[in-house]
Amino acid sequence: MKILFLTHSFNCLTQRLFAELTQCGHELSVEFDISDAVTCEAVGLFQPDLIIAPFLKRAIPETIWRNHTCLIVHPGIIGDRGPSALDWAIMNNLPEWGVTVLQANAEMDAGDIWAAEVFPMRFTKKSSLYRHEVVEAATRAVLAAVIRFESGAYQPVPLDYSRADVRGRLHAPIRQSDRSIDWQHDNTHTILRKIHAADGFPGVLDELFGEACYLFDACREESLRGKPGTIVAKRNNAICRATIDGAIWLGHLKHKQEQDSEPAFKLAAATALQNHLADVPEIPDDPFAQSGAGTYREIWFEQKNDVGYLHFNFYNGAMDTAQCERLREVYLETTSRDVRVIVLMGGSDFWSNGIHLNHIEHTASPADESWRNINAMNDLVHAIITSDRQLTIAALQGNAGAGGVFLSLAADYIFARASVILNPHYKSMGNLYGSEYWTYLLPRRVNAIQANSLTQNRLPVSAQKAREIGLIDDCFALNPEEFKEKITSIAETLVADPGFFSLLKQKQQQRQYDEQKKPLQSYRDEELRRMQLNFYGFDPSYHVARYHFVHKILHGWTPRYLARHRRL
């Protein structure tokens, strides 16, 4: 079928559905919801059999839904209507939530139901729930709805509030007053719940050092204490704020934009408050400590038998210069330990998305910081490629993009959850050329035609597709805990393999052969010459694209690589 995606942006759910439905053989095109006129034009050009709206913030024009079947993906249980659906579910401590695929009509979220799925809630950030439970449930529901539509025989079910199993209701938009934190009365759990329910967007509006700012990226602190509401510690780029019964870490903040001021964007908390933290003690974290639960940790190492597991859980997968440098130091320390296999675990929500565009944008010279950041990233990748005492595994629990994909290719083996989406390209960031030794790493995995397609088409790649073309070794349709168990089994099997030292010797010989054929430094130099033009040259495309990305400026048009109907 010809399926048109009508969406606010090409977010993680839209990408997952795009990859899944393309894999099913459907012809897809995407149009960003810019205006009614643009939407109507897209429908006229593409003439779709079906329209799917994975992520919309306003109603579909009546002229379209009256003449075409339009399926809306709503992140709520059957009967739930209104915005902030997932926010309210978290705020209300609901044990279960869901996704409903319904048909667009004259009343928002009240159309006939084509499919629905439910899932148990986790006490975690809204952004994490969305990337995992919501995306998984929505994918199942949309695939079921598409099959039902394609059959021509299925009759969608009208929404009927008189039915006992219809538990959802119309709710009002959530307000900042609903999210407000009272640091003198709210306990730690309540504060975490409020910040979790606003994570990603819009954050919880609060005040720090007399400045209005939005709070994001919170986690519990088990040991530190202080006067409720005060900042009692900092660690790397996070700050620790005391509560009435403990403390929480805040990883990220965004200042509230004042009238006529430069638009604000999300930054690491200590960076956003750097002028106020001189007297706040830095509490270092030992990444090799045996117990780190109940505190803020970005990087930590675990050893089980002869396997070392290196976790790096960076918010939104972005890695700034200092984070790259710290991760490289920990990795090199890991290689000196008595382990045969090192498993690079990444984070639970993202493997990595490469350089940190927000922190680059914040600096006095974004070009200089871009250069520092990409070189720090390259140093990390180089350390992994050249380590010859262990075999390495990249275990992708979450999505990876741009330099993060090529970071994973530095490992000897790559495994991913089947739900993972990869974006192995840089071009959409203002024709950025990219580095991380990708011109060496990618051809080791795929042929020239596939490499060109991956880097130039700028489309998401499912883990299944990545396995088919050899970009990764395998993927597994497992939940997060089962995936970790599978990775442990693979790593321990590799350690116990009688041919382990033969595999290690083969790795060493291959690296020597590759180095003689063309030194790694040559790949790096060639890539960085192109990157230097991106950062310092006359073409400002990268700087413009980064500014738009950081400030969440909506597209004025849909890129042609997504809007296939506009290529003619």
N, C-alpha and C positions, 0 to 999 in steps of 0.2 A: 504494500500500500504506500501511497504518498501521504506522509504525516508532516504537518507543519507544527513546529514548537513556537508558541507565543509565550514569551517570558520576559521578566524584568531584567534578568542578567543570565549569563551562562554560568550559573553557580554549580555546586557539587552535585546536586540532585539532577539538574538539567544535563550535566555531562554524563552522569551514570546512565540516565535513560537514553540519551543519545547513543552511547556505546552499546547498550543492551539491544535497543530496537534496530540499530544498524546491523548488529550481529544476527538478528532474526531475519534479515533480508529486506527490511523496509527502506524506502527512500525518504530520507529526512532532510528538512531544511529548517532554518531557525530565523525568527524575526523578533527583534527586541521591541517591547511594548513602548514605543516612543509617542505615538499619537494615534487616534482613531483612523485618520486618513492614511497613515503609513501602514497600519494593520490591514485595512481594507485593500490597499494596493498589493500587499504581500499575498493575500488570499487570492486576489484576481490573477496575479502572476503565476503562482504555484498550482492553483486549482487542487487543493489537497482532498484526499478522501476523508481525512480525520484531522482535527486540530486538538492539540494537547497543550495545556497551560501548566507547566510544572511549578512555576514560581511567578505569580502575578501580584501586583499591589493595587489594581483597580479593575473595574468591570470590562468585559469584552463588549464591543459595540453590538447593539441589537441587530443591526443589519447582517452581522456575521453569525451570531448564534441562532438566529431564526432560519438561516439557510444552510448551516453546516453543523454537524455534531461537534461540539466543543467540550472536551473533558477537562475539568478543573481538579488539580491535586490540592486537597485541603489538609493541612497537618493537624487534624482533629478527628475525634470519633464521630460516628454517625449522629447527626443532629447538631453537632457543634457548629456554630456560626459566628462570624465576626473575626476581627484581627486579633493578634496576640494570643493565638490558640495555645501554642506550646508554652508561652510565658505563664498563662493562667494555670495550666496543668501543673507546672513546677511550683508556682506560688501556693497552689491549693493542696500540695502534697499528695497528688493523686497516685495510686499504686499502678494504674494502667492507663495508657493513652493509645492513640491510633492515627491512621491516615484514611481519608475517604476520597474516592474518585467519583465526582458527580458531574452531571451535565449542566452546562451554563444555561440559565434562563433569566427571567426578569428580576428575580430576587437573589441577592448575593448568598451563595453557599446553601441554597435551598432546592437545588435541582434534583432530578432523579439520580439514584445511586447505581453506579456501574460496578463498583468493587470497594471493599474496605478491608483493612487489616488492623490488628491491635498488637501492642507490645508492652511488656512490663517496663515501668519507669526505673531509671537509675538516679541516684542522688548525685548529679553531676551538672556541668555547665550545659546551658541550652545549646550552644554551638556543637558540643560533643554529641548530645542526644540527636540533634538534627543530622549530623554527618553519619551517624551509625544507625540508630533505631529508625528514625524517620526515613532516611534514604532507603534502608532495606525494606521497610514496610511499603513505602511508596512504589518501589521498583516491583515488588510482588503484585501490588494492586493494579498498577498501570499495565503490566504484562497481561494480567488476567482480563482487564477491561478491553485491551486491544484484541485479544483472542475472541472475546464475546462480541465485540463490534464486528470483527471480520466474519464471524459466523453468519451474521444477518438474522439470526433466530432469537437472540437474547433480548428480553425486555427489561430495561432498567427499573429499579424499584423506587416508587415515589417515597419521598420523605414523609413519615407518618408519626407525629409525636404521641399519638395515642397508643403506640406499641410499647410494650414494657421493655424491650431490648434497645429502644432508642433513648439513650441516656444523655446525649449532648443537648445543649441549649444555646440560644443566642446570648452572647455576652458583650459587654461594652469594651471599647479599647482600653488597654491598661495605661494608667497615667503614672507620672513620676511620683505623685503623692501616694500611690499604691505601693510603690517600691521603696519609699523613704526609710532610711535606717535611723533608729534612735540608739546611739552608741551607749547611752546610759541605762537602757532598759532591755534592748534586744540581745538575746544570747547568741553565741557563735553560730549555732545551727540556723537560726532565723536569718542572721546576716548573710551567711553563705547561700541560703536558699534565695534570698532577694537578688544577690549579685549573680548567682547561677542563672536565674530566670531572665536576666537582662544581658547575659554574655553574648558577645558577637555584636549585637545591636539591641537597644540603644545605650546600654550601660546604666548604672544607678547614679543619679545626680547627687552629689555630696559636696562637702567642703573640706579642703585641706590647706592649712596655713593661710586661711582667708581667701582661698581661690576656689571658685566653683569648678568642679570637674566630674567626669563620669568614671565610675569604677568598673573594672573588668578583671577576669582571670584571677579568681580567688581560690585559696586552699587553706586548710586548717593547719594551725601550729599547735603542737601538743605541749611544748615546754615553756616558751617565753610568756611573760606576764607583764602587766603595767596598768597605768591608769586608763580606763576605757576611753577609746577614741584617739589616744596618742600614738605616735609612731615610735616603736621601741627598738627597732633594728632594721637593718638593710642587708641584703645579700645579693651580690652581683647587681642586678638591675631591679630587684623587687624590694618592696617595703613591708614591714610587719607592723600591724596595727592592733592594739590591745582591745579586748572586748570585756564584758562583765564577768565572763567565766573562762577566759583563755585569750586567744589571739588568732588573727588570720593574716595570711600573706596576700598582698595585692601585686599582681604581676604587671598590669597595664592600666593606664589612665588616659583620658582625653579631656583637655581643658574645654570648658564651655565657651563657645565663641561669643565674644563681646561685640556690640554693635560697631560696625566699620573696622573691625580688626581682621587680621589675616585668618582664614578658616583653620580650625584646629583639626588635628588627626591623632589617632591612637599612638601612644609611645610607651615604652617600658617605664614603670612607675618612677624609678630613681632618676631616669633621664628627664621625665616631665617635671620632677620636683628638685632638680639638681641644685637650685639656689637655696634650698631650705634644709638640706640634710647634713650639713657639715658636722653637727654635734650628735648625729645619730650613729651609734656604733655599727660597724660592719661585723656581722656574724658569719664567718666562713663556713663552708660546707665541705666535708671530706667526701669526694665521690666514691672512695673505696671503703667508707664506713659500712659495717655489717648491717646496721639498722638505720634507715633513713625515712621510715614511714612516719607520717604525722608532721611533716615539715615541707618546706619548699625546696625542691631539687630539680635542676634542669638536666644535670649529667650525673649518672651513677653507674657503678660497676658491680656486678655480682659474679662470683665464681662458683660453679658446681662441677665437682670432679675436675676434668681437664678442659672444661669449656668456660670461657669468659663471655659474659653478656654485657654489652655496653649500651646503655640507654641514653638517649638525648631527646628530651621532650621539650622542644621549643614552641612557643605560642604561635599558632598558625603556620608552623613549619619554617618560619623565617630565621635566618642565621646571620647575625651581624658579625663584624670583625672580631670583637672580643669573644663571642661565643665560638666562632670557628677556631680561634687560637686556643681557647680552653679545651675544646673537644679534642684538638690535635694533641695537646699535652697529655690528656688522660689516655688517649689511644696509644701514644708512644709508651707511656707507663705500663699500659696493659700488655703490650708486646714483650715487655721485659719480664713478665710474670710467667709462672709455670703453667701455661695453658697451651693446648695444641690447636684449639679452634677458637676464634673470636667471632661472636655473633653481634652484628651491629643492629640494634633493635629499633632505633629511631624513637618516635613517640607513639602514643596510643591513637592519636587523631591524625597525625601526619608523620610521614617518614622525614621528608625535608622538602622545602620549596626554594632552596637556594638563598641568594643574598637578601639582605633585609632592606627592602625599599623604603619603609617608613623611617628607619633610622638614618638612611642615606639622605632622604629628603630633609631631615631635621638639621643636618650639619651646615656649617657656614659654606663649605664647598662640596656639593653633592658629587661633582666629578672626582675630586680627590678621594672622598670616602668610598665611592664606587670602586675606585682603583684599589684602595686598601682592602675592601671587603672581598673582591674577586681574587686578590692574591692570597688572602688568608684562607679562602675556600680552596684555592689550588694547592696550598701547602698541606691542607688536610687530605685532599684526594691523593696527593703525591705520597703522603705517609702510608696510606692504605695500599696503594699500588705496589710500593717498594718493600713492604714488610714481607720478609721471607722466612720467618721462624714459625708462622702459623698459617693455617688455611682460614679464610674469612667468609662469613655468610652475611648477606644483607637480608634482614627479615622485615618485610614491609607490612606493618600492621595497618597503616593508613595511606592516604594518597600521597603522591610525589609529583613535583612539577619542576620544570626548568633544570637548574643546576642540581637540585635534589635527586632527580632521576640519574644523572651522570655520577653523582656521589655513590649511588647504590651500585652502578656498573663497575666501580673500582674494586668491589668484592669479588671473590672467586666464584661464589654461588649466590643466586638471588631467588628468594621465595617470597610470595605475597599471598595475602588473603584474596579470595576470588572477587571480593567486592571492591578491591583497590582500583583506582583510576590513575593512569600515568599521563603526564603532559611533557613529553621529552622534546621540548622546543623552547626557544627564546624569542622567536621572531615577533610575536604579538606585543612584546614590550619594546615598541619603537624600533623594530628590525635589529634588536640586539643580537650580536653574533654568538656570544656565549663562550665559556672556557671550561674549566674543570676537566681538561684533557679529553673533551668529548670527541675530538677528531681522532684520538687514539682508541678510546674505549668503545665507542659505538660500532666501528667496523669489526671489532672482535666478536660482536654479537650478531649483527645482521649484515645482509649484502648491501651493495651501493644503492640499489633502487629503493630498498626498504629504508635505508638511512636517510635518503633524500626525502622520501615521503613523510617520515616521522618528523623531520626537522622543518620541512617547508609547509606541510599541510595545516599545521597548527591545530590539530584535532585531538580530542582525548582518546586514549587507548585503554581498553579494558585489560585486566590482568590475564583473562583467557586469550585475548588477541596477542598480548605480549608474549605469552607462552608459545603460541602457535608459530610466531616468527622468530623465536629464539632470544628475544630481548631479555626474558627472565627464564629461569630453569623450570619453575612449576608454580602453581597456585592452588589453593585449597578453599573449598566452600565451608569454612569453619567459623564459629564465633571467636571473639578475641582470646578467651582463655584456652579453647581447644587449639587455636593456631599456635599459641605459645608452647603448648604441650607437644604439638607436632614438630615445631622448630627444635625443641629440646631433644626429641627423639632423633631427628636428622643429625643434629650436631654430635650427639653421643655415639650414634652409629658410625659417623665419620671418624671420630676419635678412636673407636675400637676396630676400625677397618685394618686388617693385616697389611693392606697396601698403602697405609697412611703415609709412610715416609717416601714411598715411591711417588705418590701424588704430590707431596711437598717438593721433592726433587724435580719433578716435571714442571711444577710452577716456577721454580728457580731458573731452570734451564730456558723456559719460554721467555721469562723476563729478560734474561741475558741475551737471547736471540733477538728479541724485539728492540732492546737497547742498541745493539750493534747495527741493526737494520736502520733504525732512526731513533735518536735519543729522545727521551721524554721532554727534555728541555726545548727541543726543536718544536714539538707540538705546542708547548706552552707559549713559546715566543711568537709563533705564528698566530695563535688564537688571541694573544694579548695585543698584537699589532692591530688586529681588527677591533678589539674591544677599546683600545686607546682612541680610535676614531669615533666609536660610539660615545665615549665619555667626553672627549676633548675636541672632536672635529667640528666642522661647520654645520653638519646635519643635527638639529636639536631633537630628533624624533624620540630618542630614548628618554631624554629629560622631560619632554612633554607627556609621553606615555606614562612615565613614573609619577609625575604630578597628578595626572588624571586618576591613576590607580590609587594613590595614597589618599587623595581627597574624595574618592568615590564619586567622581564626576561621571554622569551617565553618558553613554554613547549618543552622539547625534544621529548615527545611522548604524545599521547592523553590518559588521565586517563581511566582506564577500565570501570569505572562506566558510562562514556559517550560513549566510543567506544565499544558498545555491540558486534560488529563483531569480536572483538579481545579477547573475553572471552573464546573461545573454546580451 
